[in-house]
Amino acid sequence: MQLGLQVPDFTWPGGPSTLGADLAAVARTADDAGFEFISVMDHFFQIPVAGPAEHEMLEAYTTLGYLAACTSRAKLITLVTGAIYRHPGVLGKIVTTLDVLSGGRAWLGIGAAWNEEESKGLGIPFPPVAERFERLEETLQICLQMWSGDESPYRGTHYDLERPLNSPQALSRPHPPIMIGGGGERKTLRFVARYAQACNLFPGPDLARKLDVLRAHCDAEGRVYDDIRKSCYFIFDVGSRGEKVNEIIDNLGQLAELGFDTAIGAVANVWELTPLEVIGSQVIPAVAGL
């Protein structure tokens, strides 16, 4: 099993004046510790489960570009991009740029978007859920076309691109991998089977059923189920002195038994750096063989 760090909260003790340096230290420590992914949320306001909207929130792709320069090995991903927040052609260029400048470490994490408050707050159109999923699928198609080098016009229900030129092309081959977030059984997991290299689910009692649904969609789409990376969101709280390490290892083992090969999530008090070092020295080696 491989682990990924997500940084969902930027309201840290040092405040905005030290946030750049503090975030760089976190990223370098996670990179050195052996985390496979470093990720951020794609939100403009803080989300309710993490704090009030007014808490500090950094724009995702500006942040990942900064982290690309601070790291050398970890994959860089949003968990996950809101498909309606950026025009698909621009998003394709953004992820390509991240991939080129990071030496081929970019992933496209993407979903249909859900936070109406921040969309309305910043004047971003927020269509009904059915249309958001239509736009998500067209975005996936456009990004894949751009990464294939096909410059022929794209004609969709919501997007028209006359010439989806993408130069330079991404370094990742055949393209930056795609991770689709969410557990919707009728559309989201079908999109995973049709377009993606990975899924990301949230923990709950229905995880085994979600994977069964994904397997069925893979069969219908002619995809090899085992070729898709299965990721689950996970809170890494090793305790102030590492006293919860064994509990974390046991919980990750349970996810591995269900069929997950990746866990990505927040680390409690990540700015202290010590929790990242504990995970690197004690958790990552213990779960590597799961």
LOROVO-421675 format. One record per residue (C-alpha): residue number from 0; residue in one letter; x, y, z. Coordinates in nm, 3 decimals. Layout:
BEGIN
seq: NUM, type: A, x: X, y: Y, z: Z
...
***
This chain:
BEGIN
seq: 0, type: M, x: 0.000, y: 0.000, z: 0.000
seq: 1, type: Q, x: 0.116, y: 0.350, z: -0.083
seq: 2, type: L, x: 0.033, y: 0.662, z: 0.115
seq: 3, type: G, x: -0.041, y: 1.017, z: 0.009
seq: 4, type: L, x: -0.046, y: 1.341, z: 0.205
seq: 5, type: Q, x: -0.335, y: 1.581, z: 0.153
seq: 6, type: V, x: -0.309, y: 1.933, z: 0.296
seq: 7, type: P, x: -0.670, y: 2.050, z: 0.340
seq: 8, type: D, x: -0.614, y: 2.336, z: 0.581
seq: 9, type: F, x: -0.377, y: 2.633, z: 0.566
seq: 10, type: T, x: -0.477, y: 2.803, z: 0.892
seq: 11, type: W, x: -0.147, y: 2.731, z: 1.063
seq: 12, type: P, x: 0.012, y: 2.879, z: 1.376
seq: 13, type: G, x: 0.253, y: 3.103, z: 1.185
seq: 14, type: G, x: -0.019, y: 3.264, z: 0.977
seq: 15, type: P, x: 0.005, y: 3.374, z: 0.613
seq: 16, type: S, x: 0.341, y: 3.546, z: 0.658
seq: 17, type: T, x: 0.521, y: 3.215, z: 0.711
seq: 18, type: L, x: 0.285, y: 2.991, z: 0.517
seq: 19, type: G, x: 0.507, y: 2.966, z: 0.210
seq: 20, type: A, x: 0.810, y: 2.855, z: 0.407
seq: 21, type: D, x: 0.604, y: 2.628, z: 0.634
seq: 22, type: L, x: 0.432, y: 2.459, z: 0.339
seq: 23, type: A, x: 0.765, y: 2.409, z: 0.163
seq: 24, type: A, x: 0.903, y: 2.238, z: 0.475
seq: 25, type: V, x: 0.598, y: 2.011, z: 0.495
seq: 26, type: A, x: 0.629, y: 1.916, z: 0.129
seq: 27, type: R, x: 1.001, y: 1.844, z: 0.150
seq: 28, type: T, x: 0.954, y: 1.637, z: 0.464
seq: 29, type: A, x: 0.671, y: 1.435, z: 0.308
seq: 30, type: D, x: 0.875, y: 1.385, z: -0.008
seq: 31, type: D, x: 1.175, y: 1.261, z: 0.189
seq: 32, type: A, x: 0.954, y: 1.043, z: 0.412
seq: 33, type: G, x: 0.831, y: 0.841, z: 0.114
seq: 34, type: F, x: 0.476, y: 0.966, z: 0.059
seq: 35, type: E, x: 0.371, y: 0.867, z: -0.293
seq: 36, type: F, x: 0.138, y: 1.166, z: -0.338
seq: 37, type: I, x: 0.120, y: 1.523, z: -0.215
seq: 38, type: S, x: -0.222, y: 1.673, z: -0.273
seq: 39, type: V, x: -0.438, y: 1.974, z: -0.196
seq: 40, type: M, x: -0.811, y: 2.033, z: -0.219
seq: 41, type: D, x: -0.952, y: 2.231, z: -0.508
seq: 42, type: H, x: -1.152, y: 2.481, z: -0.306
seq: 43, type: F, x: -1.149, y: 2.859, z: -0.282
seq: 44, type: F, x: -1.328, y: 2.877, z: 0.056
seq: 45, type: Q, x: -1.261, y: 2.638, z: 0.342
seq: 46, type: I, x: -1.518, y: 2.359, z: 0.350
seq: 47, type: P, x: -1.747, y: 2.303, z: 0.652
seq: 48, type: V, x: -1.592, y: 1.975, z: 0.771
seq: 49, type: A, x: -1.253, y: 2.146, z: 0.805
seq: 50, type: G, x: -1.348, y: 2.488, z: 0.938
seq: 51, type: P, x: -1.533, y: 2.812, z: 0.865
seq: 52, type: A, x: -1.530, y: 2.946, z: 0.510
seq: 53, type: E, x: -1.313, y: 3.238, z: 0.620
seq: 54, type: H, x: -1.016, y: 3.019, z: 0.710
seq: 55, type: E, x: -0.713, y: 3.042, z: 0.483
seq: 56, type: M, x: -0.742, y: 2.851, z: 0.154
seq: 57, type: L, x: -0.487, y: 2.856, z: -0.126
seq: 58, type: E, x: -0.571, y: 2.808, z: -0.493
seq: 59, type: A, x: -0.486, y: 2.450, z: -0.582
seq: 60, type: Y, x: -0.280, y: 2.463, z: -0.898
seq: 61, type: T, x: -0.074, y: 2.766, z: -0.798
seq: 62, type: T, x: 0.008, y: 2.570, z: -0.483
seq: 63, type: L, x: 0.096, y: 2.251, z: -0.669
seq: 64, type: G, x: 0.325, y: 2.447, z: -0.899
seq: 65, type: Y, x: 0.503, y: 2.582, z: -0.591
seq: 66, type: L, x: 0.525, y: 2.235, z: -0.440
seq: 67, type: A, x: 0.669, y: 2.099, z: -0.764
seq: 68, type: A, x: 0.972, y: 2.320, z: -0.705
seq: 69, type: C, x: 0.996, y: 2.210, z: -0.341
seq: 70, type: T, x: 0.993, y: 1.835, z: -0.410
seq: 71, type: S, x: 1.158, y: 1.582, z: -0.639
seq: 72, type: R, x: 0.970, y: 1.251, z: -0.631
seq: 73, type: A, x: 0.611, y: 1.264, z: -0.499
seq: 74, type: K, x: 0.321, y: 1.274, z: -0.744
seq: 75, type: L, x: 0.125, y: 1.604, z: -0.736
seq: 76, type: I, x: -0.253, y: 1.601, z: -0.748
seq: 77, type: T, x: -0.567, y: 1.783, z: -0.643
seq: 78, type: L, x: -0.812, y: 1.577, z: -0.441
seq: 79, type: V, x: -1.003, y: 1.672, z: -0.647
seq: 80, type: T, x: -1.041, y: 1.940, z: -0.917
seq: 81, type: G, x: -1.394, y: 2.076, z: -0.956
seq: 82, type: A, x: -1.464, y: 2.024, z: -1.326
seq: 83, type: I, x: -1.672, y: 2.342, z: -1.350
seq: 84, type: Y, x: -1.405, y: 2.570, z: -1.201
seq: 85, type: R, x: -1.186, y: 2.593, z: -1.513
seq: 86, type: H, x: -1.249, y: 2.565, z: -1.884
seq: 87, type: P, x: -1.145, y: 2.213, z: -1.991
seq: 88, type: G, x: -0.892, y: 2.338, z: -2.247
seq: 89, type: V, x: -0.730, y: 2.558, z: -1.984
seq: 90, type: L, x: -0.734, y: 2.274, z: -1.731
seq: 91, type: G, x: -0.558, y: 2.049, z: -1.980
seq: 92, type: K, x: -0.289, y: 2.312, z: -2.023
seq: 93, type: I, x: -0.259, y: 2.363, z: -1.647
seq: 94, type: V, x: -0.204, y: 1.993, z: -1.572
seq: 95, type: T, x: 0.033, y: 1.962, z: -1.867
seq: 96, type: T, x: 0.233, y: 2.258, z: -1.740
seq: 97, type: L, x: 0.252, y: 2.103, z: -1.393
seq: 98, type: D, x: 0.364, y: 1.774, z: -1.546
seq: 99, type: V, x: 0.639, y: 1.933, z: -1.755
seq: 100, type: L, x: 0.773, y: 2.154, z: -1.477
seq: 101, type: S, x: 0.766, y: 1.873, z: -1.220
seq: 102, type: G, x: 0.945, y: 1.624, z: -1.444
seq: 103, type: G, x: 0.641, y: 1.409, z: -1.512
seq: 104, type: R, x: 0.481, y: 1.397, z: -1.167
seq: 105, type: A, x: 0.136, y: 1.547, z: -1.232
seq: 106, type: W, x: -0.192, y: 1.363, z: -1.194
seq: 107, type: L, x: -0.536, y: 1.495, z: -1.279
seq: 108, type: G, x: -0.766, y: 1.444, z: -0.984
seq: 109, type: I, x: -1.115, y: 1.549, z: -1.082
seq: 110, type: G, x: -1.482, y: 1.537, z: -0.985
seq: 111, type: A, x: -1.810, y: 1.706, z: -1.067
seq: 112, type: A, x: -1.780, y: 1.975, z: -0.792
seq: 113, type: W, x: -2.027, y: 2.026, z: -0.509
seq: 114, type: N, x: -1.958, y: 2.347, z: -0.315
seq: 115, type: E, x: -2.227, y: 2.589, z: -0.426
seq: 116, type: E, x: -2.132, y: 2.845, z: -0.160
seq: 117, type: E, x: -1.786, y: 2.917, z: -0.300
seq: 118, type: S, x: -1.912, y: 2.910, z: -0.658
seq: 119, type: K, x: -2.179, y: 3.170, z: -0.587
seq: 120, type: G, x: -1.941, y: 3.367, z: -0.370
seq: 121, type: L, x: -1.688, y: 3.405, z: -0.651
seq: 122, type: G, x: -1.933, y: 3.424, z: -0.939
seq: 123, type: I, x: -1.858, y: 3.081, z: -1.084
seq: 124, type: P, x: -2.160, y: 2.932, z: -1.265
seq: 125, type: F, x: -2.294, y: 2.634, z: -1.071
seq: 126, type: P, x: -2.526, y: 2.430, z: -1.294
seq: 127, type: P, x: -2.755, y: 2.150, z: -1.171
seq: 128, type: V, x: -2.595, y: 1.820, z: -1.079
seq: 129, type: A, x: -2.685, y: 1.643, z: -1.405
seq: 130, type: E, x: -2.516, y: 1.916, z: -1.609
seq: 131, type: R, x: -2.212, y: 1.914, z: -1.382
seq: 132, type: F, x: -2.163, y: 1.547, z: -1.462
seq: 133, type: E, x: -2.207, y: 1.616, z: -1.833
seq: 134, type: R, x: -1.939, y: 1.883, z: -1.808
seq: 135, type: L, x: -1.715, y: 1.644, z: -1.612
seq: 136, type: E, x: -1.737, y: 1.385, z: -1.888
seq: 137, type: E, x: -1.667, y: 1.639, z: -2.160
seq: 138, type: T, x: -1.371, y: 1.769, z: -1.960
seq: 139, type: L, x: -1.228, y: 1.419, z: -1.938
seq: 140, type: Q, x: -1.273, y: 1.371, z: -2.312
seq: 141, type: I, x: -1.110, y: 1.705, z: -2.393
seq: 142, type: C, x: -0.809, y: 1.650, z: -2.169
seq: 143, type: L, x: -0.752, y: 1.303, z: -2.313
seq: 144, type: Q, x: -0.781, y: 1.439, z: -2.668
seq: 145, type: M, x: -0.533, y: 1.717, z: -2.591
seq: 146, type: W, x: -0.288, y: 1.469, z: -2.439
seq: 147, type: S, x: -0.318, y: 1.242, z: -2.742
seq: 148, type: G, x: -0.201, y: 1.519, z: -2.974
seq: 149, type: D, x: -0.530, y: 1.524, z: -3.167
seq: 150, type: E, x: -0.589, y: 1.886, z: -3.269
seq: 151, type: S, x: -0.916, y: 1.825, z: -3.452
seq: 152, type: P, x: -1.218, y: 2.026, z: -3.333
seq: 153, type: Y, x: -1.407, y: 1.901, z: -3.028
seq: 154, type: R, x: -1.782, y: 1.948, z: -3.042
seq: 155, type: G, x: -1.966, y: 1.878, z: -2.719
seq: 156, type: T, x: -2.293, y: 1.977, z: -2.563
seq: 157, type: H, x: -2.125, y: 2.235, z: -2.340
seq: 158, type: Y, x: -1.783, y: 2.296, z: -2.494
seq: 159, type: D, x: -1.657, y: 2.367, z: -2.847
seq: 160, type: L, x: -1.284, y: 2.373, z: -2.912
seq: 161, type: E, x: -1.167, y: 2.469, z: -3.260
seq: 162, type: R, x: -0.810, y: 2.351, z: -3.217
seq: 163, type: P, x: -0.716, y: 2.182, z: -2.887
seq: 164, type: L, x: -0.344, y: 2.235, z: -2.936
seq: 165, type: N, x: -0.128, y: 2.128, z: -2.643
seq: 166, type: S, x: 0.235, y: 2.227, z: -2.680
seq: 167, type: P, x: 0.451, y: 2.122, z: -2.510
seq: 168, type: Q, x: 0.298, y: 1.784, z: -2.448
seq: 169, type: A, x: 0.300, y: 1.625, z: -2.104
seq: 170, type: L, x: 0.602, y: 1.417, z: -2.007
seq: 171, type: S, x: 0.390, y: 1.143, z: -1.848
seq: 172, type: R, x: 0.310, y: 0.859, z: -2.085
seq: 173, type: P, x: 0.065, y: 0.800, z: -2.227
seq: 174, type: H, x: -0.067, y: 1.103, z: -2.033
seq: 175, type: P, x: -0.093, y: 1.232, z: -1.676
seq: 176, type: P, x: -0.293, y: 0.968, z: -1.490
seq: 177, type: I, x: -0.652, y: 1.053, z: -1.403
seq: 178, type: M, x: -0.806, y: 0.994, z: -1.060
seq: 179, type: I, x: -1.180, y: 1.051, z: -1.030
seq: 180, type: G, x: -1.308, y: 1.130, z: -0.683
seq: 181, type: G, x: -1.646, y: 1.027, z: -0.551
seq: 182, type: G, x: -1.849, y: 0.713, z: -0.499
seq: 183, type: G, x: -2.156, y: 0.770, z: -0.714
seq: 184, type: E, x: -2.246, y: 0.428, z: -0.843
seq: 185, type: R, x: -2.433, y: 0.521, z: -1.160
seq: 186, type: K, x: -2.208, y: 0.791, z: -1.307
seq: 187, type: T, x: -1.889, y: 0.853, z: -1.111
seq: 188, type: L, x: -1.769, y: 0.494, z: -1.092
seq: 189, type: R, x: -1.874, y: 0.439, z: -1.453
seq: 190, type: F, x: -1.654, y: 0.733, z: -1.551
seq: 191, type: V, x: -1.367, y: 0.573, z: -1.356
seq: 192, type: A, x: -1.405, y: 0.254, z: -1.558
seq: 193, type: R, x: -1.433, y: 0.445, z: -1.885
seq: 194, type: Y, x: -1.169, y: 0.716, z: -1.850
seq: 195, type: A, x: -0.954, y: 0.695, z: -1.536
seq: 196, type: Q, x: -0.654, y: 0.517, z: -1.394
seq: 197, type: A, x: -0.764, y: 0.557, z: -1.032
seq: 198, type: C, x: -1.062, y: 0.624, z: -0.807
seq: 199, type: N, x: -1.078, y: 0.788, z: -0.467
seq: 200, type: L, x: -1.350, y: 0.693, z: -0.220
seq: 201, type: F, x: -1.439, y: 0.820, z: 0.123
seq: 202, type: P, x: -1.443, y: 0.572, z: 0.414
seq: 203, type: G, x: -1.771, y: 0.417, z: 0.519
seq: 204, type: P, x: -1.953, y: 0.087, z: 0.562
seq: 205, type: D, x: -2.027, y: 0.061, z: 0.190
seq: 206, type: L, x: -1.669, y: 0.055, z: 0.061
seq: 207, type: A, x: -1.679, y: -0.312, z: -0.039
seq: 208, type: R, x: -1.999, y: -0.258, z: -0.235
seq: 209, type: K, x: -1.851, y: 0.046, z: -0.410
seq: 210, type: L, x: -1.561, y: -0.166, z: -0.531
seq: 211, type: D, x: -1.803, y: -0.434, z: -0.650
seq: 212, type: V, x: -1.990, y: -0.168, z: -0.848
seq: 213, type: L, x: -1.663, y: -0.045, z: -0.997
seq: 214, type: R, x: -1.575, y: -0.401, z: -1.097
seq: 215, type: A, x: -1.910, y: -0.436, z: -1.274
seq: 216, type: H, x: -1.855, y: -0.109, z: -1.462
seq: 217, type: C, x: -1.508, y: -0.229, z: -1.563
seq: 218, type: D, x: -1.659, y: -0.549, z: -1.702
seq: 219, type: A, x: -1.914, y: -0.345, z: -1.899
seq: 220, type: E, x: -1.646, y: -0.109, z: -2.034
seq: 221, type: G, x: -1.394, y: -0.378, z: -2.115
seq: 222, type: R, x: -1.145, y: -0.249, z: -1.855
seq: 223, type: V, x: -0.923, y: -0.465, z: -1.639
seq: 224, type: Y, x: -1.040, y: -0.394, z: -1.284
seq: 225, type: D, x: -0.696, y: -0.462, z: -1.135
seq: 226, type: D, x: -0.542, y: -0.196, z: -1.358
seq: 227, type: I, x: -0.729, y: 0.077, z: -1.168
seq: 228, type: R, x: -0.569, y: 0.217, z: -0.853
seq: 229, type: K, x: -0.811, y: 0.217, z: -0.560
seq: 230, type: S, x: -0.757, y: 0.500, z: -0.315
seq: 231, type: C, x: -0.943, y: 0.576, z: 0.007
seq: 232, type: Y, x: -0.936, y: 0.900, z: 0.204
seq: 233, type: F, x: -0.768, y: 0.850, z: 0.541
seq: 234, type: I, x: -0.684, y: 1.066, z: 0.843
seq: 235, type: F, x: -0.329, y: 1.002, z: 0.964
seq: 236, type: D, x: -0.316, y: 1.079, z: 1.336
seq: 237, type: V, x: -0.015, y: 0.903, z: 1.484
seq: 238, type: G, x: -0.044, y: 1.086, z: 1.816
seq: 239, type: S, x: 0.186, y: 1.342, z: 1.969
seq: 240, type: R, x: 0.451, y: 1.078, z: 2.045
seq: 241, type: G, x: 0.368, y: 0.820, z: 1.780
seq: 242, type: E, x: 0.153, y: 0.621, z: 2.022
seq: 243, type: K, x: -0.115, y: 0.556, z: 1.757
seq: 244, type: V, x: 0.115, y: 0.408, z: 1.494
seq: 245, type: N, x: -0.003, y: 0.050, z: 1.539
seq: 246, type: E, x: -0.366, y: 0.159, z: 1.519
seq: 247, type: I, x: -0.295, y: 0.340, z: 1.192
seq: 248, type: I, x: -0.117, y: 0.034, z: 1.052
seq: 249, type: D, x: -0.406, y: -0.193, z: 1.149
seq: 250, type: N, x: -0.662, y: 0.038, z: 0.988
seq: 251, type: L, x: -0.460, y: 0.056, z: 0.669
seq: 252, type: G, x: -0.440, y: -0.321, z: 0.671
seq: 253, type: Q, x: -0.818, y: -0.339, z: 0.679
seq: 254, type: L, x: -0.837, y: -0.114, z: 0.374
seq: 255, type: A, x: -0.584, y: -0.333, z: 0.196
seq: 256, type: E, x: -0.795, y: -0.640, z: 0.269
seq: 257, type: L, x: -1.090, y: -0.470, z: 0.102
seq: 258, type: G, x: -0.882, y: -0.413, z: -0.210
seq: 259, type: F, x: -0.739, y: -0.063, z: -0.166
seq: 260, type: D, x: -0.378, y: -0.004, z: -0.262
seq: 261, type: T, x: -0.356, y: 0.365, z: -0.172
seq: 262, type: A, x: -0.461, y: 0.587, z: 0.118
seq: 263, type: I, x: -0.447, y: 0.965, z: 0.083
seq: 264, type: G, x: -0.540, y: 1.212, z: 0.351
seq: 265, type: A, x: -0.456, y: 1.470, z: 0.610
seq: 266, type: V, x: -0.190, y: 1.439, z: 0.878
seq: 267, type: A, x: -0.279, y: 1.585, z: 1.216
seq: 268, type: N, x: -0.062, y: 1.886, z: 1.307
seq: 269, type: V, x: 0.128, y: 1.846, z: 0.983
seq: 270, type: W, x: 0.316, y: 2.176, z: 1.028
seq: 271, type: E, x: 0.504, y: 2.023, z: 1.321
seq: 272, type: L, x: 0.679, y: 1.789, z: 1.070
seq: 273, type: T, x: 0.740, y: 1.519, z: 1.333
seq: 274, type: P, x: 0.417, y: 1.331, z: 1.243
seq: 275, type: L, x: 0.538, y: 1.309, z: 0.882
seq: 276, type: E, x: 0.874, y: 1.174, z: 0.997
seq: 277, type: V, x: 0.702, y: 0.914, z: 1.219
seq: 278, type: I, x: 0.485, y: 0.799, z: 0.930
seq: 279, type: G, x: 0.790, y: 0.781, z: 0.707
seq: 280, type: S, x: 0.995, y: 0.577, z: 0.950
seq: 281, type: Q, x: 0.727, y: 0.351, z: 1.100
seq: 282, type: V, x: 0.407, y: 0.341, z: 0.892
seq: 283, type: I, x: 0.519, y: 0.354, z: 0.530
seq: 284, type: P, x: 0.764, y: 0.060, z: 0.566
seq: 285, type: A, x: 0.507, y: -0.143, z: 0.762
seq: 286, type: V, x: 0.234, y: -0.113, z: 0.498
seq: 287, type: A, x: 0.453, y: -0.130, z: 0.187
seq: 288, type: G, x: 0.389, y: -0.501, z: 0.147
seq: 289, type: L, x: 0.013, y: -0.494, z: 0.202
***
